[in-house]
Amino acid sequence: MTEASIAQRIGDWGEKLQAADLAENTLNKNGNILIDIVGLCIAARQKDYVKAVIEAAEAGKFTMLGHAQGVSASSAALVNGTAAHGEDFDDTFEGGPVHSGVVMVPAMLAAAERYQLGSEDLMLGLAAGNELLCRLALTMPKAIHKSGFHPTAVLGAFAAAFGIGVACKAERKVLANALGIAGSMASGIIEYLGDGSWTKRMHPGWAAQSGLRAYAMAKAGFVGPQYVFEGEHGVFKVFAASIEPKVDRLFDQLGKVWVSDTISFKPYPNGTMGQPYIDCARKLREQGVRLDEIESILCETAEGYVHRLWEPLQLKQRPPTPYAAKFSVPFGVALGLVRGHADLGDYTDESITDPDLLNIAARVGYEIDENNPYPAAFTGHVRLRYRDGTEQEVSQGYMRGGREAPLSQEEIEEKFYANCRYGNYPSADDLLLTCKQIAGMQGDYTLVKKMAVSE
């Protein structure tokens, strides 16, 4: 190969990128991503899985959000990324699907402290990394999941390395090498789906710390493969062998159109594609339902959802752990019909043994809609059939919080405050102000320190 590689072309874009290139809506989106992710780190700060990662961390002076102690830069990225994704309440890009902020915010906060970046550079790196992550997801729709990997984990390492490099004003060669190095750090299998174990939670944090290391190594002169994406043993062949990659989507109007401007914010703390089904169930409840007389519940769905949110059906109807319940459409539909909500407090050991919820979940089944637009859009559908033969049905052709029905600024900040309350954080107002100062490109890396708590 003699022409410029994909990594080199991405590096060329990143070398030229400046904060002045970011439109107001792009800055606003990334500011809200920062607010959302910080709130999610706070919500999970006292969870057992976060405590376990902290116990395994290396000592240092870098900030874990909502904690007093410091850890190494890579450990801070790992802890914050794990906490942010732990309750599955973070942003999603329709079209991938992929989570971006949950990788990029932890990566950029750690990088800001390590390289003493100003808020303007931090936000530039955040926007650049989010954009690359979303565009990479568009090049391999559904294929990474089909190969048994988590797209956020695989693609997040590249995005984090790139975003950090852009923030640090790295030249094209360093950026391309960082992407090449990240290719050997990209990982994350989806076997957690089999038993509701914890590994998905760590994937964004692992990607964030991998990006931090990949950039540091490239900056020091370490050389990575230039054809890391399109090479014979590259990303496309390894992680997306079932399709021909849509490389044109990666570069189409790159720098002019920011596809990451359409990133969605979740209204519920569970798997992304399950969100519209909960909305449908809640709408049915508002109409009035006869729970005791339901014979069956049928949901039309996309083929791409089945292996993650529907099968094995018996396990999804009776999730073995609260975390497994987050990736069960039957359980989400039951929450919507029985309780009328699906909040952080609804995914507990008590809930997954609640006979009222399990009774409804056991009646939920699915059929594949061959015309479902996934992954371009996330849709929902619930049809109730009663014993007397009558039916009730609701469909929703979009994800609330996404392109068609975005959350308002007030709703995003309400979610932030609710997450701080859930995490028992003492000064949510000050934390939100700090986030807004960074998002407004005021101040420098010392603002990150203010996201810790005092002893």
C-alpha angles and dihedrals in degrees: 000000000000105000121089111285124235090254091052092049090050089047090052090055092046094049091057098041117114135180089248088066091066114098120219094255090051091051091047092050093050091045090055091046088056091050093047096048095046090052091050092052088054093048091057100036095107097041120121094240091054091049089052093053091047091051089053094047127110118245119257146120102269124116129260107193111251095007131102100213124080129227137181118294093253091047091050090054091047095047095045093045092049092048093047093052097034098097094036091237098124133113124286135201113225108220096044106031099230140136113232113166091053088065100033102046094054090043094050096044090053091044092049091058095041096049097028094238126183119237092255092059091043092055092045091054091046092053094044094050094046090051094049093047092052094045092048088053090053091056093059108033112188092340099103092052089047089056090055099257135117109245093211091056095045100042096033093072091060093045094049093049091048096045092050091048093050091049090051092050093243120178124245095264093054092046092051092048091048090054090048092051091046089059090071090050097048110112146126125138121206098227088121085084089073098063110005093253123162108255098100087062092063097046098090092044091050090050091048094052090043090055090050091053095042092055093045091052093047091048088054091053103264111151124226129189111281093210093051092139106037101025125116090263096026135123096278093054096041104039103023106031093139095069143037104252116246096227092167088070090059095058105025105125090338108184092015101063117036107206089187088071086083096058110139129228117218122238092193132047098238144079112322100235091050093060099086090050090059090051090052092049092049091050089053091050090052089053090052125262134202100224095180092054099050112123099179142349120215124192125191109221146170121265088234092063097054104084093046107035106019113031138109080030097199090055092047090051090053108027114204095216137020088249092053088052089064089066097048122096091192091057093045091050089050091052091051094048099040104033103018092227143061110208135156089270092056095068101072141120088260093053096051089056096042105125093210091056095042092048091058095038090055089062096053118104137155147222125201118249105210090201096055109133096221127170092023089058137006114231139181138209133174126179120186120203118195127207090253090060097253120130141207122198138182129179131189122192098197145040114255107237091035137094096300098044111016122188114252123241088254092053092049091052092044088055089050092053092046090053091050090051091049090051092046092237114173103212113033093155093058092045093051090049090053091051090051092049091054092044089050088054093244123142130358144264092306088077088070089063089060089065090070122081128238121249 
